[in-house]
């Protein structure tokens, strides 16, 4: 029984879709004026895992994640670079896909851009005006917050309390200081579209109301995003959408927590924004996913070098276990390799059914790694039928869990070969030199020149090369 914490109700609720077996979900995507940072990655990865889990347990999901491609920040940045807003937004949409593909994020079902839906945006604004929720003033159109009696129900803020402590810019055209813009009149140098109120462009909040309802209907299952969007963005979306269409907008609101950097809030003033493309130069993308999923999605997560080293080491342990299972099973007689649902998958589902508790799910993975390594330590020779069945079942469950978490997408041999190549490149190790020294050591051992063999071993050790003499020959790896 799946329970989800609903920001609107401030509690966990049993999830029941509007249409049995089907889910419509909208998540606010990036405003595309710069490269994506680790905070964007957390939101996208969290909802990627939620969507993967829904599909793994049998739901048909329509996942809509938008791009805000017209906005004050986009206009400002395009002006600084001397390019059009369209060129700027297209550049960073491409970069978004590059980053998220590298993080092994599955594509949304639909990923609309705001500028492709100006007609729908204008239509929602017209609905709001006709229903008495919006008014035109000096070329702009504003939403009248006092006309929506439930304003503040998502964030828990009361309009009268906000008004009492208001510190907002005074705009004489507004009926209430908290009225927000739906349509902005044209300004020199800005992109504009025709509308019933003259040339102009949409406000930020109305874009998401128009796109979500266009693709998912006036009432749909789930809306999500980062906690920073609860107010005013999502609060305003509720007011606009329910004001325009006269029915409940969304059943469940899901919000993920922030990423801190070394226990400090990520901010441009502190200069601690970490871009995804830079992080991926140093860490495996699946290690980044493991890190981001190591805390419950509603809790903050602290990005540190140590945390990433631990996530990277943990990922290696999982792949090493899969490789070891494969080696053990290779010694078995051919048998029943049916990959049904096992106890591990059922435990994982119980964790995920408790408000998508990936922290507990990841913990199950590492607990399994420890248990199976102990089991294989105790096995001498070929595993018995019972041990063989357990290894097969657990491997199947681990791979199924990996499919939800977005990890274990590589064959263990591929993972370790690439890891070795990366280390060699980073440490600038000359492979030809290593192979030549090992060949010289083999000859020295054949000639029983132990002093020379030891000297070469020490030379390789100084290069961070570990060697192991086996019956089939000498193998080596980077320490």
Secondary structure, 3 states (H helix, E strand, C coil): CCEEEECCCCEEEECCCCECCEEEEEECCCECCCCCEHHHHHHHHHHHHHHHHHHHCCCEEEEEECEECCCHHHHHHHHHHCCCHHHHHHHHHHHHHHHHHHCCCCCCCECCEHHHHHHHHHHHHHHHHHCCCEEEECCEEEECHHHCCCCCCCCCCCHHHHHHCCCCCCCCCCCCCCCEEEEEECCCCCCCECCCCCCEEECHHHHHHHHHHHHHCCCEEEEEEEHHHHHHHHHHHHHHHHHHHCCCCEEEEEEECCEEECCEECCCCCCCCCEHHHHHHHCCHHHHHHHHCCCCCCCCEEECHHHHHHHHHHHHHHHHHHHHHHHHHHCCCCCCCCCCCCHHHHHHHHHHHECCCHHHHHHHHHHHHHHHHHHHHHCCCCCCHHHHHHHHHHHHHHHHHHHHHCCCCCCHHHHHHHHHHHHHHHCCCCHHHHHHHHHHHHHHHHCCCHHHHHHHHHHHHHCCEEEEEECCEEEEEEC
